[in-house]
Every structure is written in structure tokens, then in C-alpha cells.
Amino acid sequence: GIQVEQSPPDLILQEGANSTLRCNFSDSVNNLQWFHQNPWGQLINLFYIPSGTKQNGRLSATTVATERYSLLYISSSQTTDSGVYFCAVERGDSWGKLQFGAGTQVVVTP
Amino acid sequence: DGGITQSPKYLFRKEGQNVTLSCEQNLNHDAMYWYRQDPGQGLRLIYYSQIVNDFQKGDIAEGYSVSREKKESFPLTVTSAQKNPTAFYLCASKTRDRRGDTQYFGPGTRLTVL
């Protein structure tokens, strides 16, 4: 099956800092999503981004499908950004079955 | 409000017992999914259903069973055959669209086997 690798596995940031999270995938994909899992376990959609660039407030994401990677940018981080960030991909023939990476644990300190 | 609900939030089970986790959605989505999450890991697919009365095994279906009698509901039964059932279980749904779409997740159920 398709492999999804996220880096770094852990990230500690001071409030106000910027950071970049990376997601590499091993095959062409039909769908790529970024999620944020809060400390209570709820997964929140951040971006649906199979290709191109999107921005939502302090967060932005870029997927370069031809090179099989995606980046999530967090700017001016806040303590509420803490949690685990997951990248998940779907192949074109899989009808919505997402393959998740192991996630990046982000801790933002005051 | 439209969304996905899961119940219960916490569940404790004795070894050898079957338990059923509830997942309900009012988003009018065709497809529904069950994932399992172990500490420090990503989500793994247990079962999925593209349409009522149809479901397929995911990557880790052994020891689990599902039903899809109504569009809104996709309950998961964790059977006594599941060797290590303690985990966080998440249900999701999406519209049936080959172009791809966003999956929406419920709040999850934490199952602990005593």
C-alpha cells in the first residue's frame, strides 16, 4: 500500500514562532488532507489539498503532487496550535480510504 | 447542527465481552468509515461503507464487525476475538465523490478492556 511519512515527529515551538511540517507519500494520490487532533482527540479538517497552495488564517499548505510531498506552514504560532498534525492521502481507486501518516506532535509554549 | 456523533465517549469492557460503538451522522453522506488509533500512532482503517447495506473490510478488520442498515448509522462491534481492543475509535463520513472530498470525523470513543 501507499506509504505516508511525516516529519519531524515532534516539534516544540515558542509562541510566535513559525514552523513547517512535511508529508512525503510514495505514490500518486487523488486526495490529500491535513488534520489537527486536539488534546481531547477530536480531528479537525485543516485542508483538502491534492495539489497547489491554500491558506486559512495563520495556516497554509502546499502540495507538489509530481514530487509527492506536502508542506503545512504554521505562522505566528499560538498555544492553541498544540496537538498532533496528521497528513492523510487517498489513492484514486480507493473510494475515500485514507492512509494516515504517524503525525507530528506540536507543543507551543508561552 | 450537522455533524457526526459517537457514543459512548468512554467504554470499559471485561475480557470476553462484545461491545458495540455507535456512530450517527446527519450530513447526508453516503460513505462512512471506522478507524482505530493507538497511542502515538496514526489512524488505521477497520471497515468502511460506501452505501447502505454494503460494507468492506479495511486494513485491520479481524475481530470487528459492522452493519449499515440506515444511511445515518454505522455501528461497530468489537468482538471477543479482537486480541488487543484497547484503543481510541474514530468514525468518519464523506460524500461519495470520486474526485475526492473532505472526511469529517466524530469525537471518538475510548475503549478500555479491563
Interface residues (C-beta under 8 A of the other chain):
Chain A: G1 V4 N30 N31 Q33 F35 W40 G41 Q42 L43 N45 Y48 P50 F86 A88 E90 G92 W95 G96 K97 L98 F100 G101 A102 G103
Chain B: A31 Y33 Y35 Q37 G40 Q41 G42 L43 R44 L45 Y48 Q50 G58 D59 F88 L90 K94 R96 R98 R99 G100 D101 T102 Q103 Y104 F105 P107 G108 R110
